[in-house]
Amino acid sequence: MRISRRGVLTAAGLGLLGIGTAGCAPATNSGGRSSATTDGHAAMDRRLGAEWEPHELTVMSWPTEAIWGEDLQDVRDDLASVAAAIAAYEPVVLLASPGDEEDAAYAVGDDVEILTVPVDDLWARDTVPVFVEGPAGIEGVDLNFNGWGGKQFHEHDAGVGAAVLAEFGIPRVVASLVAEGGSLETDGQGTLLVTESSIVNDNRNPGLWRDEIEQRLMDLLGMRKVIWFDGVYDQDITDAHIDSLVRFVAPGVVLLDVPGPGAPDDVWSRSSEQARSVLASATDAAGRPIEVVELPQPDFAKIRGDGDDFLASYVNFFIANGAVFVPEFGDRRADRRAQDVLQEQFPDRDILPLAIDTVASGGGGIHCATHDLPARPGE
């Protein structure tokens, strides 16, 4: 039986992954062309760009049988369709474990480059480093992936950060905390959105208070303001990443995931309401109030997928060069509304819906499965 990414699993010890507690990440050479440093630059020396800025390429990962079992072919079909769709707009590099390269290449076609890197699962958003503009160009911030707080043992995914940076020849910055790319959302102008549950959590950063984590994030990513949401603890494997709740679409404008028709009054609907209340009085790093545009979920009675972990959030979209890729779930009215909302926010980009039923059944979406490398300054 497939292990769901977002199902609540028995915690594996952090030591199994070779990751220390926050603040103890070693500053060692990665063994490739990229060298590792700790996060010591002042905030003004780094900038985490917005996803709508130009990309050099998109990185994805080819899932393995060890994780997906009998659902492997279906999830690979989903991933292949996503990779091929993005490749029509920008280069795509697909990480595949030794022995899986031929199958991956056959599935995605000639427009997608295959890079041999040992991986476990498809969630590149969380395992690939966060790319920032640093004093000498692009740097990769390795957030010390530890299986979402030790909930799963990912022997290979824990090393993806160092491996990717070595292959790309990008300097590696080893973060002094544990997090995942899906837990961070920015406007590219110094504002960061984060859920407390996904990072102010003893399963990732024991002994660190929110203020200390905030300062480290600001230094790592060049932020001037962090807006915190409660999130949801211990109900999904990510502890409620921000990228399925609130996303920037422009400076001062966010899309908010809200419950669809007939949704229960549960921890997820209350999380959405809490986020709305925070945004109502929040300002960004430039002092602007934040405009909130609702992006309702589909009616679960009308969607194709099923399962307790099914992620039916349109907010988990991915912005590529010239296009926005959004999941479609089979509720025609809700699917069309989500596409219309995104087209209004991105009038100069193509809005392309993609069916990802098996990926969604594992608790993730298009954004979770992709990671953008920003265009190098001057290119």
Kinemage of the C-alpha trace (Angstrom):
@kinemage 1
@onewidth
@group {chain A} dominant
@subgroup {mainchain}
@vectorlist {calphas} color= white
{ca met a 1} P 0.000 0.000 0.000
{ca arg a 2} L 1.310 3.437 -0.906
{ca ile a 3} L 2.484 5.641 1.923
{ca ser a 4} L 0.689 8.951 1.615
{ca arg a 5} L 2.795 12.067 1.825
{ca arg a 6} L 0.184 13.866 3.874
{ca gly a 7} L -1.123 10.985 5.946
{ca val a 8} L -0.146 11.204 9.606
{ca leu a 9} L 2.486 8.502 10.078
{ca thr a 10} L 4.478 7.147 12.960
{ca ala a 11} L 7.379 9.505 13.437
{ca ala a 12} L 10.818 8.309 12.496
{ca gly a 13} L 13.688 9.660 14.568
{ca leu a 14} L 15.395 12.730 13.170
{ca gly a 15} L 18.711 10.954 13.457
{ca leu a 16} L 17.651 8.425 10.808
{ca leu a 17} L 17.953 11.114 8.186
{ca gly a 18} L 21.385 12.307 9.175
{ca ile a 19} L 19.962 15.764 9.982
{ca gly a 20} L 20.795 17.456 13.240
{ca thr a 21} L 18.512 19.765 15.155
{ca ala a 22} L 18.180 23.375 14.095
{ca gly a 23} L 21.291 25.442 14.496
{ca cys a 24} L 23.564 22.416 14.116
{ca ala a 25} L 23.744 22.066 10.347
{ca pro a 26} L 27.355 21.419 9.365
{ca ala a 27} L 29.226 23.824 7.124
{ca thr a 28} L 30.922 21.186 5.006
{ca asn a 29} L 31.728 20.852 1.355
{ca ser a 30} L 28.984 19.074 -0.589
{ca gly a 31} L 31.435 16.971 -2.548
{ca gly a 32} L 30.631 18.596 -5.873
{ca arg a 33} L 31.178 21.957 -7.484
{ca ser a 34} L 29.146 23.834 -4.890
{ca ser a 35} L 30.618 24.692 -1.525
{ca ala a 36} L 28.572 24.889 1.659
{ca thr a 37} L 28.419 27.867 3.966
{ca thr a 38} L 26.199 28.744 6.880
{ca asp a 39} L 23.610 31.507 6.657
{ca gly a 40} L 25.769 34.395 7.797
{ca his a 41} L 25.095 37.187 5.289
{ca ala a 42} L 23.020 40.146 6.381
{ca ala a 43} L 19.459 40.159 5.082
{ca met a 44} L 20.177 42.954 2.623
{ca asp a 45} L 22.673 40.687 0.827
{ca arg a 46} L 20.062 38.169 -0.280
{ca arg a 47} L 16.715 38.230 -2.051
{ca leu a 48} L 14.172 35.474 -2.545
{ca gly a 49} L 12.341 36.355 -5.727
{ca ala a 50} L 8.676 35.867 -6.528
{ca glu a 51} L 7.629 32.882 -8.585
{ca trp a 52} L 6.284 35.078 -11.395
{ca glu a 53} L 9.778 36.410 -12.095
{ca pro a 54} L 11.706 34.826 -15.019
{ca his a 55} L 12.913 31.246 -14.554
{ca glu a 56} L 15.976 29.542 -15.949
{ca leu a 57} L 14.281 26.159 -15.549
{ca thr a 58} L 12.014 24.004 -13.411
{ca val a 59} L 13.222 21.026 -11.377
{ca met a 60} L 11.012 17.982 -10.779
{ca ser a 61} L 11.577 14.512 -9.266
{ca trp a 62} L 10.569 11.080 -10.573
{ca pro a 63} L 8.708 9.072 -7.885
{ca thr a 64} L 9.811 5.578 -6.905
{ca glu a 65} L 8.058 2.292 -6.272
{ca ala a 66} L 9.269 2.265 -2.679
{ca ile a 67} L 6.893 5.144 -1.934
{ca trp a 68} L 4.021 4.636 -4.373
{ca gly a 69} L 3.764 0.878 -4.742
{ca glu a 70} L 0.799 -0.192 -6.859
{ca asp a 71} L -0.019 3.437 -7.715
{ca leu a 72} L 3.395 4.054 -9.247
{ca gln a 73} L 2.335 4.052 -12.899
{ca asp a 74} L -0.609 6.378 -12.269
{ca val a 75} L 1.449 8.920 -10.351
{ca arg a 76} L 4.213 8.784 -12.943
{ca asp a 77} L 1.618 9.456 -15.641
{ca asp a 78} L 0.517 12.559 -13.696
{ca leu a 79} L 4.105 13.752 -13.299
{ca ala a 80} L 4.925 13.153 -16.942
{ca ser a 81} L 1.971 15.261 -18.082
{ca val a 82} L 2.999 18.102 -15.752
{ca ala a 83} L 6.618 17.980 -16.913
{ca ala a 84} L 5.669 17.958 -20.588
{ca ala a 85} L 3.251 20.850 -20.147
{ca ile a 86} L 5.818 23.024 -18.387
{ca ala a 87} L 8.513 22.105 -20.914
{ca ala a 88} L 6.498 23.886 -23.608
{ca tyr a 89} L 7.247 27.143 -21.745
{ca glu a 90} L 10.627 26.660 -20.081
{ca pro a 91} L 13.317 23.983 -19.662
{ca val a 92} L 12.521 21.162 -17.238
{ca val a 93} L 15.108 19.013 -15.456
{ca leu a 94} L 13.714 15.776 -14.022
{ca leu a 95} L 15.686 14.091 -11.249
{ca ala a 96} L 15.590 10.310 -11.561
{ca ser a 97} L 17.253 7.648 -9.444
{ca pro a 98} L 19.856 5.343 -10.974
{ca gly a 99} L 17.956 2.679 -12.912
{ca asp a 100} L 14.876 4.871 -13.394
{ca glu a 101} L 16.332 7.169 -16.050
{ca glu a 102} L 15.165 5.175 -19.063
{ca asp a 103} L 11.593 4.895 -17.810
{ca ala a 104} L 11.522 8.613 -16.983
{ca ala a 105} L 12.921 9.613 -20.380
{ca tyr a 106} L 10.389 7.469 -22.227
{ca ala a 107} L 7.509 8.938 -20.208
{ca val a 108} L 8.360 12.632 -20.556
{ca gly a 109} L 9.805 12.790 -24.061
{ca asp a 110} L 12.744 14.590 -25.591
{ca asp a 111} L 11.854 18.071 -24.291
{ca val a 112} L 12.648 17.191 -20.665
{ca glu a 113} L 16.235 16.673 -19.483
{ca ile a 114} L 16.859 13.694 -17.193
{ca leu a 115} L 19.434 14.154 -14.440
{ca thr a 116} L 20.585 11.111 -12.477
{ca val a 117} L 20.172 11.956 -8.789
{ca pro a 118} L 18.966 9.466 -6.167
{ca val a 119} L 15.444 10.445 -5.061
{ca asp a 120} L 12.614 8.823 -3.129
{ca asp a 121} L 9.526 10.823 -3.986
{ca leu a 122} L 8.179 13.521 -6.281
{ca trp a 123} L 7.959 16.497 -3.917
{ca ala a 124} L 10.691 18.673 -5.402
{ca arg a 125} L 9.257 21.806 -3.814
{ca asp a 126} L 10.372 20.528 -0.434
{ca thr a 127} L 13.593 18.663 -1.238
{ca val a 128} L 15.260 20.979 -3.766
{ca pro a 129} L 16.979 24.029 -2.193
{ca val a 130} L 15.363 27.448 -2.142
{ca phe a 131} L 17.196 29.617 -4.655
{ca val a 132} L 18.058 33.186 -3.689
{ca glu a 133} L 20.001 36.019 -5.262
{ca gly a 134} L 23.166 36.429 -3.212
{ca pro a 135} L 26.176 38.735 -3.344
{ca ala a 136} L 27.861 36.580 -6.005
{ca gly a 137} L 24.773 35.437 -7.882
{ca ile a 138} L 22.332 32.603 -7.324
{ca glu a 139} L 22.765 30.614 -4.102
{ca gly a 140} L 20.868 27.530 -2.943
{ca val a 141} L 19.571 27.515 0.608
{ca asp a 142} L 19.477 23.908 1.789
{ca leu a 143} L 16.705 23.706 4.388
{ca asn a 144} L 17.810 20.331 5.785
{ca phe a 145} L 14.830 18.264 4.634
{ca asn a 146} L 14.011 15.732 7.375
{ca gly a 147} L 10.900 13.984 6.116
{ca trp a 148} L 8.464 16.703 7.277
{ca gly a 149} L 9.513 16.455 10.874
{ca gly a 150} L 10.546 12.800 10.838
{ca lys a 151} L 7.149 11.513 9.709
{ca gln a 152} L 8.728 9.574 6.847
{ca phe a 153} L 12.196 8.177 6.276
{ca his a 154} L 13.573 9.550 2.993
{ca glu a 155} L 17.119 8.289 2.696
{ca his a 156} L 17.776 9.861 -0.707
{ca asp a 157} L 15.556 12.956 -0.567
{ca ala a 158} L 17.526 14.195 2.444
{ca gly a 159} L 20.530 14.499 0.126
{ca val a 160} L 18.797 16.024 -2.888
{ca gly a 161} L 19.657 19.581 -1.858
{ca ala a 162} L 23.402 19.046 -1.849
{ca ala a 163} L 23.302 16.844 -4.965
{ca val a 164} L 21.319 19.329 -7.072
{ca leu a 165} L 23.537 22.247 -6.141
{ca ala a 166} L 26.668 20.249 -6.941
{ca glu a 167} L 25.249 19.291 -10.351
{ca phe a 168} L 24.244 22.890 -11.145
{ca gly a 169} L 27.440 24.416 -9.764
{ca ile a 170} L 25.494 26.697 -7.415
{ca pro a 171} L 26.918 27.690 -4.003
{ca arg a 172} L 25.221 25.920 -1.123
{ca val a 173} L 24.037 27.722 1.991
{ca val a 174} L 23.219 25.327 4.832
{ca ala a 175} L 20.346 26.777 6.820
{ca ser a 176} L 20.500 26.925 10.605
{ca leu a 177} L 16.954 25.592 10.799
{ca val a 178} L 14.786 22.857 9.263
{ca ala a 179} L 11.996 23.699 6.816
{ca glu a 180} L 10.667 22.938 3.337
{ca gly a 181} L 10.165 25.081 0.263
{ca gly a 182} L 6.395 24.598 0.429
{ca ser a 183} L 6.343 26.321 3.809
{ca leu a 184} L 7.577 29.638 2.350
{ca glu a 185} L 5.710 32.145 0.150
{ca thr a 186} L 7.028 35.562 -0.918
{ca asp a 187} L 6.138 38.591 -3.007
{ca gly a 188} L 9.767 39.041 -4.068
{ca gln a 189} L 9.826 42.394 -2.298
{ca gly a 190} L 10.734 41.347 1.223
{ca thr a 191} L 7.450 39.898 2.509
{ca leu a 192} L 7.276 36.269 3.637
{ca leu a 193} L 4.172 34.234 4.494
{ca val a 194} L 4.587 31.209 6.792
{ca thr a 195} L 2.404 28.915 8.920
{ca glu a 196} L 3.649 28.447 12.461
{ca ser a 197} L 2.649 24.799 12.438
{ca ser a 198} L 5.068 23.951 9.622
{ca ile a 199} L 8.197 25.464 11.127
{ca val a 200} L 7.682 26.586 14.746
{ca asn a 201} L 7.455 22.939 15.616
{ca asp a 202} L 9.590 20.643 17.750
{ca asn a 203} L 9.621 18.045 14.996
{ca arg a 204} L 11.751 20.414 12.933
{ca asn a 205} L 13.193 23.113 15.169
{ca pro a 206} L 13.172 22.001 18.799
{ca gly a 207} L 14.001 24.699 21.278
{ca leu a 208} L 13.618 27.597 18.831
{ca trp a 209} L 10.985 30.257 19.475
{ca arg a 210} L 9.120 32.005 16.692
{ca asp a 211} L 11.099 35.239 17.015
{ca glu a 212} L 14.396 33.413 16.603
{ca ile a 213} L 13.115 31.442 13.614
{ca glu a 214} L 11.806 34.647 12.072
{ca gln a 215} L 15.186 36.341 12.345
{ca arg a 216} L 16.927 33.356 10.780
{ca leu a 217} L 14.449 33.322 7.894
{ca met a 218} L 14.941 37.034 7.341
{ca asp a 219} L 18.718 36.613 7.238
{ca leu a 220} L 18.583 33.527 5.022
{ca leu a 221} L 16.120 34.857 2.486
{ca gly a 222} L 16.544 38.636 2.594
{ca met a 223} L 13.143 39.342 4.122
{ca arg a 224} L 11.997 42.521 5.795
{ca lys a 225} L 8.682 41.255 7.148
{ca val a 226} L 7.212 37.865 8.048
{ca ile a 227} L 3.441 37.379 8.286
{ca trp a 228} L 2.549 34.377 10.421
{ca phe a 229} L -0.533 32.166 10.240
{ca asp a 230} L -1.474 29.535 12.812
{ca gly a 231} L -1.717 26.663 10.352
{ca val a 232} L -2.710 23.205 11.559
{ca tyr a 233} L -0.518 20.917 13.659
{ca asp a 234} L -0.382 17.136 13.275
{ca gln a 235} L -3.265 16.732 10.809
{ca asp a 236} L -1.250 16.238 7.636
{ca ile a 237} L 2.317 15.257 7.001
{ca thr a 238} L 3.474 18.796 6.164
{ca asp a 239} L 1.840 20.389 9.217
{ca ala a 240} L -0.085 22.658 6.810
{ca his a 241} L 2.260 24.258 4.322
{ca ile a 242} L 1.453 27.788 3.231
{ca asp a 243} L 1.435 26.901 -0.483
{ca ser a 244} L -1.984 25.266 -0.216
{ca leu a 245} L -3.460 28.103 1.851
{ca val a 246} L -2.267 31.557 0.739
{ca arg a 247} L -0.259 32.551 -2.345
{ca phe a 248} L 0.941 35.887 -3.668
{ca val a 249} L -0.042 36.722 -7.238
{ca ala a 250} L 1.373 40.270 -7.149
{ca pro a 251} L 2.823 42.570 -4.504
{ca gly a 252} L -0.025 43.330 -2.123
{ca val a 253} L -2.398 40.704 -3.608
{ca val a 254} L -2.944 37.124 -2.429
{ca leu a 255} L -5.220 34.233 -3.318
{ca leu a 256} L -6.795 32.509 -0.309
{ca asp a 257} L -7.970 28.904 -0.302
{ca val a 258} L -11.516 28.781 1.066
{ca pro a 259} L -13.877 25.831 1.614
{ca gly a 260} L -16.130 24.754 -1.240
{ca pro a 261} L -19.829 23.860 -1.161
{ca gly a 262} L -20.811 21.578 1.681
{ca ala a 263} L -17.403 21.682 3.344
{ca pro a 264} L -17.468 20.776 7.043
{ca asp a 265} L -16.565 23.134 9.852
{ca asp a 266} L -13.244 21.460 10.563
{ca val a 267} L -9.642 22.385 11.311
{ca trp a 268} L -9.018 23.245 7.648
{ca ser a 269} L -11.960 25.607 7.262
{ca arg a 270} L -11.030 27.250 10.551
{ca ser a 271} L -7.446 27.614 9.325
{ca ser a 272} L -8.740 29.459 6.267
{ca glu a 273} L -10.799 31.787 8.449
{ca gln a 274} L -7.827 32.448 10.709
{ca ala a 275} L -5.710 33.316 7.689
{ca arg a 276} L -8.395 35.694 6.464
{ca ser a 277} L -8.440 37.467 9.829
{ca val a 278} L -4.649 37.860 9.793
{ca leu a 279} L -4.659 39.245 6.250
{ca ala a 280} L -7.444 41.699 7.036
{ca ser a 281} L -5.125 43.770 9.220
{ca ala a 282} L -1.755 42.850 7.735
{ca thr a 283} L 0.526 45.040 5.670
{ca asp a 284} L 3.448 43.908 3.541
{ca ala a 285} L 7.099 44.945 3.803
{ca ala a 286} L 6.319 48.145 1.879
{ca gly a 287} L 3.456 49.040 4.229
{ca arg a 288} L 0.691 48.201 1.738
{ca pro a 289} L -2.544 46.588 2.904
{ca ile a 290} L -3.062 43.149 1.380
{ca glu a 291} L -5.915 42.507 -1.036
{ca val a 292} L -7.449 39.066 -0.577
{ca val a 293} L -9.023 37.219 -3.512
{ca glu a 294} L -10.876 34.021 -2.623
{ca leu a 295} L -10.163 30.820 -4.518
{ca pro a 296} L -12.855 28.327 -3.407
{ca gln a 297} L -12.230 24.602 -3.371
{ca pro a 298} L -14.389 22.296 -5.490
{ca asp a 299} L -17.446 20.450 -4.248
{ca phe a 300} L -16.054 17.156 -2.955
{ca ala a 301} L -19.194 15.406 -4.137
{ca lys a 302} L -18.231 16.273 -7.729
{ca ile a 303} L -14.505 15.610 -7.868
{ca arg a 304} L -12.883 12.571 -9.480
{ca gly a 305} L -10.377 11.820 -6.745
{ca asp a 306} L -10.924 10.444 -3.292
{ca gly a 307} L -9.115 9.543 -0.101
{ca asp a 308} L -8.658 11.275 3.218
{ca asp a 309} L -5.443 12.940 2.033
{ca phe a 310} L -6.771 14.280 -1.276
{ca leu a 311} L -5.604 17.885 -1.732
{ca ala a 312} L -8.293 19.804 -3.607
{ca ser a 313} L -6.715 23.243 -3.357
{ca tyr a 314} L -6.452 25.379 -6.497
{ca val a 315} L -4.016 27.581 -4.562
{ca asn a 316} L -1.352 24.933 -5.180
{ca phe a 317} L -0.747 26.297 -8.704
{ca phe a 318} L 2.643 26.825 -10.352
{ca ile a 319} L 3.724 29.958 -12.219
{ca ala a 320} L 6.088 29.333 -15.143
{ca asn a 321} L 7.441 31.575 -17.878
{ca gly a 322} L 4.352 32.618 -19.813
{ca ala a 323} L 1.914 30.251 -18.119
{ca val a 324} L 0.192 29.267 -14.888
{ca phe a 325} L -0.553 25.593 -14.269
{ca val a 326} L -3.553 24.868 -12.048
{ca pro a 327} L -5.089 21.563 -10.990
{ca glu a 328} L -8.533 20.597 -12.209
{ca phe a 329} L -10.569 18.144 -10.159
{ca gly a 330} L -13.713 17.353 -12.122
{ca asp a 331} L -16.116 19.889 -10.591
{ca arg a 332} L -16.558 21.789 -13.830
{ca arg a 333} L -17.983 24.941 -12.301
{ca ala a 334} L -15.266 25.220 -9.628
{ca asp a 335} L -12.511 24.308 -12.096
{ca arg a 336} L -13.652 27.025 -14.495
{ca arg a 337} L -13.957 29.595 -11.720
{ca ala a 338} L -10.408 28.892 -10.546
{ca gln a 339} L -9.086 29.284 -14.072
{ca asp a 340} L -10.989 32.555 -14.501
{ca val a 341} L -9.621 33.930 -11.217
{ca leu a 342} L -6.076 33.103 -12.244
{ca gln a 343} L -6.557 34.560 -15.720
{ca glu a 344} L -7.726 37.816 -14.140
{ca gln a 345} L -4.593 37.908 -11.977
{ca phe a 346} L -2.255 36.885 -14.810
{ca pro a 347} L -3.796 38.375 -17.972
{ca asp a 348} L -0.582 38.004 -19.996
{ca arg a 349} L -0.061 34.298 -19.228
{ca asp a 350} L -1.737 31.155 -20.463
{ca ile a 351} L -3.810 29.406 -17.781
{ca leu a 352} L -3.490 25.659 -18.232
{ca pro a 353} L -5.517 23.155 -16.166
{ca leu a 354} L -3.956 19.755 -15.496
{ca ala a 355} L -5.531 16.597 -14.076
{ca ile a 356} L -3.342 15.273 -11.248
{ca asp a 357} L -5.725 12.944 -9.428
{ca thr a 358} L -3.076 10.526 -8.158
{ca val a 359} L -0.707 13.281 -7.073
{ca ala a 360} L -3.600 14.958 -5.244
{ca ser a 361} L -4.537 11.663 -3.587
{ca gly a 362} L -1.055 11.704 -2.064
{ca gly a 363} L -1.798 15.069 -0.517
{ca gly a 364} L 0.043 17.347 -2.930
{ca gly a 365} L -0.374 19.415 -6.050
{ca ile a 366} L 1.420 20.955 -8.996
{ca his a 367} L 3.308 23.449 -6.855
{ca cys a 368} L 4.440 20.699 -4.483
{ca ala a 369} L 5.881 18.755 -7.436
{ca thr a 370} L 7.846 21.608 -9.005
{ca his a 371} L 10.693 23.920 -8.006
{ca asp a 372} L 11.751 26.913 -10.060
{ca leu a 373} L 15.334 28.020 -10.558
{ca pro a 374} L 15.285 31.770 -11.141
{ca ala a 375} L 17.041 33.256 -14.142
{ca arg a 376} L 20.593 34.281 -13.260
{ca pro a 377} L 21.008 38.036 -12.833
{ca gly a 378} L 21.919 39.632 -16.147
{ca glu a 379} L 20.579 36.781 -18.269
